[in-house]
Amino acid sequence: MTRGQGTDTLTARMHKGLHRARVGVRKAGVDYFRGEGSDRFALAVLLIAIPAIAAGTLRWPEWIAPTALVLPVIAGGLLLRPANLLVLYGASAAALVVEAALFGPYDEGPERITPGTVLVVAAVGFFGLLIAQFRSRVGVPWRRGGTMLFDLRERIRVQSKLPNLPEGWHHEMALRPAGGQSFSGDFVVASRTHGGQILEVVLTDVSGKGMDAASRALLLSGAFGGLLGSLPPHGFLPAANGYLLRQDWDEGFATSIHLVLDLESGDYELLSAGHLPALQLSAGSGRWEEKPGEGPLLGVYDGAQFDPVKGRLRPGDVLMLFTDGLVEAADRDIAEGIDRLTGEADRYVSSGFAGAAWHLIEAVAKDVNDDRALLLICRDA
């Protein structure tokens, strides 16, 4: 082997070593951000911060109060595992003991370690330990908890998007969770089948509302999205009913309405599982007509049958699907709520219902503490 070959080999090894080090550091950083890495670095930083805070308290007590020790305690509750958190608490207790010894008895001046200071630090530490134990049990560190919830919300929104419709058709949809939350028990799944000729849409209202129903809505939206288009239209609701029964939830029922629309002829079928009737606006008469389907709630009993109701959307007609949050209230019955909804909807006939879904929810159910969903399928005149 020549000298040049030995130099090249050494240089290559150095490059490989540096590359492995960069990859290792990058992977450790990514794992830590995701909550999958070790928390030893965070523990080391917090253990250094405790004596630094204690020294600052002894040197400048008017600027750094003894209760400043709650800062690394709070950070430890968010960052550390329970076992390492106890180590941090031991260091904090030792710092309080040192401060108390150097400051002297607490009744000899205002800048002393009082029993109240000890109680505040201990109380914060107790709640931090509860948070750390909860995170450990759930298995979702705080650094990933918010990201996971955001991802779940976005998945529900993506699954609720309707496919693009051919020329001569358009849709309007709005979902509004209860109480201004980001998660809803109402969801929509849709698909175009048979080469895009058939539009299938399922609007579902899961029992409960807001965050209480969000986890079940996410699970059901994924399952229903997989079933939709994979089964004949008349087989969807029986399959969804069976799926819900197999979950064996304490509060596991749901209402659902399934639209099967031929985008060429305008013929459609509606199959309902305990859901409110759809409403069709006839462009010829200018009247809204209820389209009630026959079928029980999903998840109540096995072997349920769902009988379709048929209709046709002619040019200028509109089909409206909605959940009970828009029309049901304690001070009025559903019929009155439907009358109010159709009355408000008449205002958008001349504009072709552009942007009408959001405005209708604002007009008829703005402050209702329930999930609300509204879907309009419009055939252009």
C-alpha positions as a Markdown table, in Angstrom:
| # | Residue | x | y | z |
|---|---|---|---|---|
| 1 | Met | 0.0 | 0.0 | 0.0 |
| 2 | Thr | 1.4 | 3.4 | -1.0 |
| 3 | Arg | 1.5 | 6.5 | 1.1 |
| 4 | Gly | -1.2 | 8.2 | -1.0 |
| 5 | Gln | -3.5 | 5.2 | -0.5 |
| 6 | Gly | -3.0 | 5.2 | 3.2 |
| 7 | Thr | -3.8 | 9.0 | 3.4 |
| 8 | Asp | -7.0 | 8.5 | 1.3 |
| 9 | Thr | -8.1 | 5.7 | 3.5 |
| 10 | Leu | -7.5 | 7.7 | 6.7 |
| 11 | Thr | -9.4 | 10.7 | 5.2 |
| 12 | Ala | -12.3 | 8.4 | 4.1 |
| 13 | Arg | -12.5 | 7.0 | 7.6 |
| 14 | Met | -12.6 | 10.4 | 9.1 |
| 15 | His | -15.4 | 11.5 | 6.7 |
| 16 | Lys | -17.3 | 8.3 | 7.6 |
| 17 | Gly | -16.8 | 9.0 | 11.3 |
| 18 | Leu | -18.0 | 12.6 | 11.0 |
| 19 | His | -21.0 | 11.4 | 8.9 |
| 20 | Arg | -22.0 | 8.9 | 11.6 |
| 21 | Ala | -21.6 | 11.5 | 14.3 |
| 22 | Arg | -23.8 | 13.9 | 12.4 |
| 23 | Val | -26.5 | 11.3 | 11.8 |
| 24 | Gly | -26.4 | 10.2 | 15.4 |
| 25 | Val | -26.8 | 13.8 | 16.7 |
| 26 | Arg | -29.6 | 14.5 | 14.2 |
| 27 | Lys | -31.4 | 11.3 | 15.1 |
| 28 | Ala | -31.0 | 12.0 | 18.8 |
| 29 | Gly | -32.5 | 15.5 | 18.3 |
| 30 | Val | -35.4 | 14.2 | 16.3 |
| 31 | Asp | -36.1 | 11.4 | 18.8 |
| 32 | Tyr | -36.0 | 13.9 | 21.6 |
| 33 | Phe | -38.4 | 16.2 | 19.9 |
| 34 | Arg | -40.8 | 13.3 | 19.2 |
| 35 | Gly | -40.6 | 12.2 | 22.8 |
| 36 | Glu | -38.8 | 8.9 | 21.9 |
| 37 | Gly | -35.3 | 9.8 | 23.1 |
| 38 | Ser | -33.6 | 9.9 | 26.5 |
| 39 | Asp | -34.3 | 12.7 | 29.0 |
| 40 | Arg | -30.9 | 12.6 | 30.5 |
| 41 | Phe | -29.8 | 15.8 | 28.8 |
| 42 | Ala | -32.9 | 17.6 | 30.1 |
| 43 | Leu | -32.2 | 16.2 | 33.6 |
| 44 | Ala | -28.6 | 17.4 | 33.5 |
| 45 | Val | -29.6 | 20.9 | 32.4 |
| 46 | Leu | -32.3 | 21.2 | 35.2 |
| 47 | Leu | -29.8 | 19.8 | 37.8 |
| 48 | Ile | -27.4 | 22.6 | 36.8 |
| 49 | Ala | -30.2 | 25.2 | 36.9 |
| 50 | Ile | -31.2 | 24.4 | 40.5 |
| 51 | Pro | -27.8 | 25.4 | 42.2 |
| 52 | Ala | -27.6 | 28.4 | 39.8 |
| 53 | Ile | -31.0 | 29.6 | 41.0 |
| 54 | Ala | -30.1 | 28.9 | 44.6 |
| 55 | Ala | -26.9 | 30.9 | 44.2 |
| 56 | Gly | -28.8 | 33.7 | 42.6 |
| 57 | Thr | -31.3 | 33.7 | 45.5 |
| 58 | Leu | -28.5 | 33.9 | 48.1 |
| 59 | Arg | -26.8 | 36.7 | 46.1 |
| 60 | Trp | -29.8 | 38.8 | 45.0 |
| 61 | Pro | -32.8 | 37.8 | 47.1 |
| 62 | Glu | -34.7 | 40.9 | 46.2 |
| 63 | Trp | -34.6 | 39.8 | 42.5 |
| 64 | Ile | -34.6 | 36.0 | 42.7 |
| 65 | Ala | -37.1 | 34.8 | 45.3 |
| 66 | Pro | -36.8 | 31.4 | 46.9 |
| 67 | Thr | -39.9 | 30.2 | 45.1 |
| 68 | Ala | -38.0 | 30.5 | 41.8 |
| 69 | Leu | -37.1 | 26.9 | 42.4 |
| 70 | Val | -40.6 | 26.0 | 41.0 |
| 71 | Leu | -39.3 | 26.9 | 37.5 |
| 72 | Pro | -37.1 | 23.8 | 37.1 |
| 73 | Val | -39.7 | 21.7 | 38.9 |
| 74 | Ile | -42.4 | 22.7 | 36.4 |
| 75 | Ala | -40.0 | 22.1 | 33.5 |
| 76 | Gly | -39.2 | 18.7 | 35.0 |
| 77 | Gly | -42.8 | 17.8 | 35.2 |
| 78 | Leu | -43.1 | 18.4 | 31.4 |
| 79 | Leu | -39.8 | 16.9 | 30.3 |
| 80 | Leu | -38.7 | 14.1 | 32.6 |
| 81 | Arg | -39.9 | 10.6 | 33.3 |
| 82 | Pro | -41.1 | 10.0 | 36.9 |
| 83 | Ala | -37.9 | 8.3 | 38.1 |
| 84 | Asn | -35.7 | 11.1 | 36.9 |
| 85 | Leu | -38.2 | 13.7 | 38.2 |
| 86 | Leu | -37.7 | 12.3 | 41.7 |
| 87 | Val | -34.0 | 13.0 | 41.4 |
| 88 | Leu | -34.7 | 16.6 | 40.4 |
| 89 | Tyr | -37.1 | 16.9 | 43.4 |
| 90 | Gly | -34.3 | 15.7 | 45.7 |
| 91 | Ala | -31.9 | 18.3 | 44.3 |
| 92 | Ser | -34.6 | 21.0 | 44.8 |
| 93 | Ala | -35.2 | 19.9 | 48.4 |
| 94 | Ala | -31.5 | 20.1 | 49.1 |
| 95 | Ala | -31.3 | 23.6 | 47.6 |
| 96 | Leu | -34.1 | 24.7 | 49.9 |
| 97 | Val | -32.3 | 23.2 | 52.9 |
| 98 | Val | -29.1 | 25.0 | 52.0 |
| 99 | Glu | -30.9 | 28.3 | 51.5 |
| 100 | Ala | -32.7 | 28.0 | 54.8 |
| 101 | Ala | -29.5 | 27.2 | 56.6 |
| 102 | Leu | -27.6 | 30.2 | 55.1 |
| 103 | Phe | -30.5 | 32.7 | 55.4 |
| 104 | Gly | -31.2 | 31.7 | 59.0 |
| 105 | Pro | -34.6 | 31.3 | 60.8 |
| 106 | Tyr | -37.6 | 32.6 | 58.8 |
| 107 | Asp | -38.8 | 34.8 | 61.6 |
| 108 | Glu | -35.7 | 37.0 | 61.5 |
| 109 | Gly | -36.4 | 38.9 | 58.2 |
| 110 | Pro | -38.6 | 39.0 | 55.2 |
| 111 | Glu | -36.1 | 37.3 | 52.8 |
| 112 | Arg | -36.1 | 33.9 | 54.5 |
| 113 | Ile | -37.3 | 30.4 | 53.6 |
| 114 | Thr | -40.8 | 30.3 | 55.1 |
| 115 | Pro | -43.1 | 27.3 | 55.5 |
| 116 | Gly | -45.2 | 28.9 | 52.7 |
| 117 | Thr | -42.2 | 28.7 | 50.3 |
| 118 | Val | -41.7 | 25.0 | 51.1 |
| 119 | Leu | -45.5 | 24.3 | 50.6 |
| 120 | Val | -45.5 | 26.1 | 47.2 |
| 121 | Val | -42.5 | 24.2 | 45.9 |
| 122 | Ala | -43.9 | 20.9 | 47.2 |
| 123 | Ala | -47.4 | 21.5 | 45.7 |
| 124 | Val | -45.9 | 22.3 | 42.3 |
| 125 | Gly | -43.8 | 19.2 | 42.5 |
| 126 | Phe | -46.8 | 17.1 | 43.4 |
| 127 | Phe | -48.7 | 18.2 | 40.4 |
| 128 | Gly | -45.7 | 17.9 | 38.2 |
| 129 | Leu | -45.3 | 14.3 | 39.4 |
| 130 | Leu | -49.0 | 13.6 | 38.5 |
| 131 | Ile | -48.5 | 15.0 | 35.1 |
| 132 | Ala | -45.3 | 12.9 | 34.5 |
| 133 | Gln | -47.1 | 9.7 | 35.7 |
| 134 | Phe | -50.1 | 10.5 | 33.4 |
| 135 | Arg | -47.7 | 11.0 | 30.4 |
| 136 | Ser | -45.9 | 7.8 | 31.2 |
| 137 | Arg | -49.1 | 5.8 | 31.4 |
| 138 | Val | -50.5 | 7.3 | 28.2 |
| 139 | Gly | -47.2 | 7.0 | 26.4 |
| 140 | Val | -47.5 | 10.4 | 24.7 |
| 141 | Pro | -44.9 | 12.9 | 25.8 |
| 142 | Trp | -45.9 | 16.5 | 26.0 |
| 143 | Arg | -43.7 | 17.4 | 23.0 |
| 144 | Arg | -45.9 | 15.1 | 20.8 |
| 145 | Gly | -49.3 | 15.5 | 22.5 |
| 146 | Gly | -50.2 | 18.7 | 20.8 |
| 147 | Thr | -48.8 | 17.5 | 17.4 |
| 148 | Met | -50.8 | 14.3 | 17.7 |
| 149 | Leu | -54.1 | 16.1 | 18.4 |
| 150 | Phe | -53.4 | 18.5 | 15.5 |
| 151 | Asp | -52.8 | 15.5 | 13.2 |
| 152 | Leu | -56.0 | 13.8 | 14.3 |
| 153 | Arg | -58.0 | 17.0 | 13.7 |
| 154 | Glu | -56.5 | 17.4 | 10.2 |
| 155 | Arg | -57.2 | 13.7 | 9.4 |
| 156 | Ile | -60.9 | 14.2 | 10.2 |
| 157 | Arg | -61.0 | 17.3 | 8.0 |
| 158 | Val | -59.3 | 15.6 | 5.1 |
| 159 | Gln | -61.6 | 12.6 | 5.3 |
| 160 | Ser | -64.6 | 15.0 | 5.4 |
| 161 | Lys | -63.7 | 16.6 | 2.1 |
| 162 | Leu | -66.0 | 15.9 | -0.8 |
| 163 | Pro | -64.5 | 14.9 | -4.2 |
| 164 | Asn | -64.6 | 17.4 | -7.0 |
| 165 | Leu | -67.9 | 17.2 | -8.9 |
| 166 | Pro | -68.3 | 17.4 | -12.7 |
| 167 | Glu | -69.6 | 20.5 | -14.5 |
| 168 | Gly | -73.2 | 21.3 | -13.7 |
| 169 | Trp | -72.8 | 20.2 | -10.0 |
| 170 | His | -71.4 | 21.8 | -6.9 |
| 171 | His | -71.5 | 21.3 | -3.2 |
| 172 | Glu | -71.3 | 23.4 | 0.0 |
| 173 | Met | -70.4 | 21.9 | 3.4 |
| 174 | Ala | -69.7 | 23.2 | 6.9 |
| 175 | Leu | -68.9 | 21.4 | 10.1 |
| 176 | Arg | -69.1 | 23.2 | 13.5 |
| 177 | Pro | -68.1 | 21.4 | 16.7 |
| 178 | Ala | -69.8 | 22.1 | 20.0 |
| 179 | Gly | -68.5 | 24.9 | 22.3 |
| 180 | Gly | -66.0 | 26.2 | 19.7 |
| 181 | Gln | -63.8 | 23.1 | 20.0 |
| 182 | Ser | -61.7 | 21.7 | 17.2 |
| 183 | Phe | -63.2 | 18.2 | 17.3 |
| 184 | Ser | -66.6 | 17.1 | 16.3 |
| 185 | Gly | -68.8 | 14.1 | 16.6 |
| 186 | Asp | -70.3 | 14.8 | 13.2 |
| 187 | Phe | -68.3 | 13.8 | 10.1 |
| 188 | Val | -68.7 | 13.2 | 6.4 |
| 189 | Val | -67.1 | 10.6 | 4.2 |
| 190 | Ala | -67.6 | 10.6 | 0.4 |
| 191 | Ser | -66.4 | 8.9 | -2.7 |
| 192 | Arg | -67.1 | 8.8 | -6.4 |
| 193 | Thr | -67.5 | 5.2 | -7.7 |
| 194 | His | -68.4 | 3.4 | -10.9 |
| 195 | Gly | -65.8 | 5.4 | -12.9 |
| 196 | Gly | -66.9 | 8.7 | -11.2 |
| 197 | Gln | -70.5 | 8.5 | -12.3 |
| 198 | Ile | -71.9 | 7.8 | -8.8 |
| 199 | Leu | -71.3 | 10.0 | -5.8 |
| 200 | Glu | -71.7 | 8.4 | -2.5 |
| 201 | Val | -71.8 | 10.6 | 0.6 |
| 202 | Val | -72.4 | 9.5 | 4.2 |
| 203 | Leu | -73.2 | 12.1 | 6.9 |
| 204 | Thr | -72.9 | 10.6 | 10.5 |
| 205 | Asp | -73.7 | 12.0 | 13.9 |
| 206 | Val | -72.0 | 10.0 | 16.7 |
| 207 | Ser | -73.6 | 10.0 | 20.1 |
| 208 | Gly | -72.1 | 12.6 | 22.4 |
| 209 | Lys | -70.5 | 15.9 | 21.3 |
| 210 | Gly | -67.2 | 17.7 | 21.0 |
| 211 | Met | -64.2 | 16.0 | 22.5 |
| 212 | Asp | -66.3 | 13.3 | 24.1 |
| 213 | Ala | -67.3 | 12.0 | 20.7 |
| 214 | Ala | -64.2 | 13.0 | 18.7 |
| 215 | Ser | -62.2 | 9.8 | 19.3 |
| 216 | Arg | -65.2 | 7.6 | 18.2 |
| 217 | Ala | -65.9 | 9.9 | 15.3 |
| 218 | Leu | -62.2 | 9.5 | 14.1 |
| 219 | Leu | -62.4 | 5.7 | 14.4 |
| 220 | Leu | -65.7 | 5.5 | 12.6 |
| 221 | Ser | -64.7 | 8.0 | 9.9 |
| 222 | Gly | -61.7 | 5.8 | 9.0 |
| 223 | Ala | -63.8 | 2.6 | 9.0 |
| 224 | Phe | -66.7 | 4.1 | 7.1 |
| 225 | Gly | -64.3 | 5.6 | 4.5 |
| 226 | Gly | -62.9 | 2.1 | 4.0 |
| 227 | Leu | -66.3 | 0.6 | 3.6 |
| 228 | Leu | -67.7 | 3.3 | 1.3 |
| 229 | Gly | -67.2 | 2.3 | -2.3 |
| 230 | Ser | -66.0 | -1.2 | -1.3 |
| 231 | Leu | -69.6 | -2.5 | -0.9 |
| 232 | Pro | -72.8 | -2.2 | -2.9 |
| 233 | Pro | -74.7 | 0.9 | -1.8 |
| 234 | His | -77.4 | -1.2 | 0.0 |
| 235 | Gly | -74.7 | -3.1 | 1.9 |
| 236 | Phe | -73.0 | -0.1 | 3.5 |
| 237 | Leu | -75.3 | 0.7 | 6.4 |
| 238 | Pro | -75.7 | -3.0 | 7.4 |
| 239 | Ala | -71.8 | -3.3 | 7.4 |
| 240 | Ala | -71.5 | -0.1 | 9.4 |
| 241 | Asn | -74.1 | -1.3 | 11.9 |
| 242 | Gly | -72.2 | -4.5 | 12.4 |
| 243 | Tyr | -68.9 | -2.7 | 12.8 |
| 244 | Leu | -70.4 | -0.5 | 15.5 |
| 245 | Leu | -71.9 | -3.4 | 17.3 |
| 246 | Arg | -68.5 | -5.2 | 17.4 |
| 247 | Gln | -67.0 | -2.2 | 19.2 |
| 248 | Asp | -69.3 | -2.8 | 22.2 |
| 249 | Trp | -69.1 | 0.8 | 23.4 |
| 250 | Asp | -71.2 | 1.9 | 26.4 |
| 251 | Glu | -72.4 | 4.9 | 24.3 |
| 252 | Gly | -71.9 | 3.4 | 20.9 |
| 253 | Phe | -74.9 | 4.4 | 18.7 |
| 254 | Ala | -74.9 | 6.8 | 15.8 |
| 255 | Thr | -77.2 | 8.2 | 13.2 |
| 256 | Ser | -76.2 | 8.2 | 9.6 |
| 257 | Ile | -77.6 | 9.1 | 6.2 |
| 258 | His | -76.2 | 7.6 | 3.0 |
| 259 | Leu | -76.7 | 9.4 | -0.4 |
| 260 | Val | -76.1 | 7.5 | -3.6 |
| 261 | Leu | -76.4 | 10.0 | -6.5 |
| 262 | Asp | -76.1 | 9.4 | -10.2 |
| 263 | Leu | -74.2 | 12.5 | -11.5 |
| 264 | Glu | -75.4 | 11.9 | -15.1 |
| 265 | Ser | -79.2 | 11.5 | -14.6 |
| 266 | Gly | -79.6 | 13.1 | -11.2 |
| 267 | Asp | -81.4 | 10.1 | -9.8 |
| 268 | Tyr | -80.5 | 9.3 | -6.2 |
| 269 | Glu | -81.3 | 7.0 | -3.3 |
| 270 | Leu | -81.2 | 7.9 | 0.4 |
| 271 | Leu | -80.7 | 5.3 | 3.1 |
| 272 | Ser | -81.1 | 6.4 | 6.6 |
| 273 | Ala | -80.1 | 4.9 | 10.0 |
| 274 | Gly | -82.2 | 6.9 | 12.5 |
| 275 | His | -81.1 | 10.2 | 10.9 |
| 276 | Leu | -83.2 | 13.3 | 10.2 |
| 277 | Pro | -84.8 | 13.4 | 6.8 |
| 278 | Ala | -83.0 | 15.1 | 3.9 |
| 279 | Leu | -84.6 | 18.2 | 2.3 |
| 280 | Gln | -84.9 | 18.7 | -1.4 |
| 281 | Leu | -85.6 | 22.1 | -3.0 |
| 282 | Ser | -87.5 | 21.8 | -6.2 |
| 283 | Ala | -86.6 | 24.6 | -8.6 |
| 284 | Gly | -90.0 | 24.3 | -10.4 |
| 285 | Ser | -92.1 | 24.9 | -7.3 |
| 286 | Gly | -89.7 | 26.6 | -5.0 |
| 287 | Arg | -90.7 | 24.3 | -2.2 |
| 288 | Trp | -88.7 | 22.2 | 0.2 |
| 289 | Glu | -89.7 | 18.5 | 0.4 |
| 290 | Glu | -88.7 | 16.1 | 3.2 |
| 291 | Lys | -87.0 | 12.9 | 2.1 |
| 292 | Pro | -87.2 | 10.5 | 5.1 |
| 293 | Gly | -85.5 | 7.2 | 5.0 |
| 294 | Glu | -86.5 | 4.2 | 7.1 |
| 295 | Gly | -84.0 | 2.5 | 9.4 |
| 296 | Pro | -82.9 | 2.2 | 13.0 |
| 297 | Leu | -79.9 | 3.7 | 14.7 |
| 298 | Leu | -76.5 | 2.2 | 14.0 |
| 299 | Gly | -75.1 | 0.1 | 16.8 |
| 300 | Val | -78.5 | -0.8 | 18.5 |
| 301 | Tyr | -79.2 | -4.3 | 17.2 |
| 302 | Asp | -78.0 | -6.8 | 14.7 |
| 303 | Gly | -79.8 | -7.6 | 11.5 |
| 304 | Ala | -81.2 | -4.1 | 11.0 |
| 305 | Gln | -82.8 | -3.3 | 7.6 |
| 306 | Phe | -82.5 | 0.1 | 5.9 |
| 307 | Asp | -85.1 | 0.9 | 3.2 |
| 308 | Pro | -84.1 | 3.5 | 0.6 |
| 309 | Val | -86.1 | 6.5 | -0.5 |
| 310 | Lys | -85.6 | 7.5 | -4.2 |
| 311 | Gly | -85.7 | 10.9 | -5.9 |
| 312 | Arg | -84.2 | 13.0 | -8.7 |
| 313 | Leu | -82.3 | 16.2 | -8.7 |
| 314 | Arg | -83.3 | 18.2 | -11.8 |
| 315 | Pro | -81.4 | 21.4 | -13.0 |
| 316 | Gly | -81.7 | 24.0 | -10.3 |
| 317 | Asp | -82.7 | 21.5 | -7.5 |
| 318 | Val | -80.8 | 21.3 | -4.2 |
| 319 | Leu | -80.5 | 18.5 | -1.7 |
| 320 | Met | -79.7 | 19.4 | 1.9 |
| 321 | Leu | -78.3 | 16.9 | 4.5 |
| 322 | Phe | -77.8 | 18.1 | 8.1 |
| 323 | Thr | -77.5 | 16.9 | 11.7 |
| 324 | Asp | -79.8 | 17.5 | 14.6 |
| 325 | Gly | -77.7 | 20.3 | 16.1 |
| 326 | Leu | -79.1 | 22.7 | 13.5 |
| 327 | Val | -82.8 | 22.1 | 14.1 |
| 328 | Glu | -83.2 | 20.6 | 17.6 |
| 329 | Ala | -83.4 | 22.7 | 20.7 |
| 330 | Ala | -84.9 | 22.5 | 24.2 |
| 331 | Asp | -87.4 | 25.3 | 23.5 |
| 332 | Arg | -88.8 | 24.1 | 20.1 |
| 333 | Asp | -89.5 | 20.8 | 18.3 |
| 334 | Ile | -87.6 | 19.5 | 15.3 |
| 335 | Ala | -90.4 | 20.6 | 12.9 |
| 336 | Glu | -90.0 | 24.2 | 13.9 |
| 337 | Gly | -86.3 | 24.0 | 13.5 |
| 338 | Ile | -86.6 | 22.5 | 10.0 |
| 339 | Asp | -89.0 | 25.4 | 9.1 |
| 340 | Arg | -86.5 | 27.9 | 10.3 |
| 341 | Leu | -83.7 | 26.3 | 8.4 |
| 342 | Thr | -85.6 | 26.1 | 5.1 |
| 343 | Gly | -86.8 | 29.7 | 5.6 |
| 344 | Glu | -83.2 | 30.9 | 6.0 |
| 345 | Ala | -82.1 | 28.7 | 3.0 |
| 346 | Asp | -84.6 | 30.4 | 0.7 |
| 347 | Arg | -82.5 | 33.5 | 0.9 |
| 348 | Tyr | -79.7 | 31.8 | -1.0 |
| 349 | Val | -81.7 | 30.5 | -3.9 |
| 350 | Ser | -80.9 | 33.4 | -6.2 |
| 351 | Ser | -77.1 | 33.2 | -5.5 |
| 352 | Gly | -77.0 | 29.4 | -6.2 |
| 353 | Phe | -76.2 | 28.7 | -2.5 |
| 354 | Ala | -72.6 | 29.8 | -2.9 |
| 355 | Gly | -71.1 | 29.9 | 0.6 |
| 356 | Ala | -74.5 | 29.1 | 2.1 |
| 357 | Ala | -73.6 | 26.2 | 4.4 |
| 358 | Trp | -71.5 | 28.3 | 6.8 |
| 359 | His | -74.0 | 31.2 | 6.8 |
| 360 | Leu | -76.9 | 28.9 | 7.5 |
| 361 | Ile | -75.2 | 27.5 | 10.6 |
| 362 | Glu | -74.5 | 31.0 | 11.7 |
| 363 | Ala | -78.1 | 32.0 | 11.2 |
| 364 | Val | -80.0 | 29.1 | 12.8 |
| 365 | Ala | -77.6 | 27.5 | 15.2 |
| 366 | Lys | -74.7 | 29.9 | 16.0 |
| 367 | Asp | -74.7 | 29.5 | 19.8 |
| 368 | Val | -76.0 | 25.9 | 20.1 |
| 369 | Asn | -74.0 | 23.7 | 22.4 |
| 370 | Asp | -74.0 | 20.8 | 20.0 |
| 371 | Asp | -72.1 | 19.6 | 17.0 |
| 372 | Arg | -73.6 | 20.9 | 13.7 |
| 373 | Ala | -73.0 | 19.7 | 10.1 |
| 374 | Leu | -74.7 | 20.9 | 6.9 |
| 375 | Leu | -74.2 | 19.6 | 3.4 |
| 376 | Leu | -75.7 | 21.0 | 0.2 |
| 377 | Ile | -75.6 | 19.2 | -3.2 |
| 378 | Cys | -76.7 | 21.6 | -5.9 |
| 379 | Arg | -77.4 | 20.9 | -9.6 |
| 380 | Asp | -76.9 | 24.0 | -11.5 |
| 381 | Ala | -79.8 | 25.4 | -13.5 |
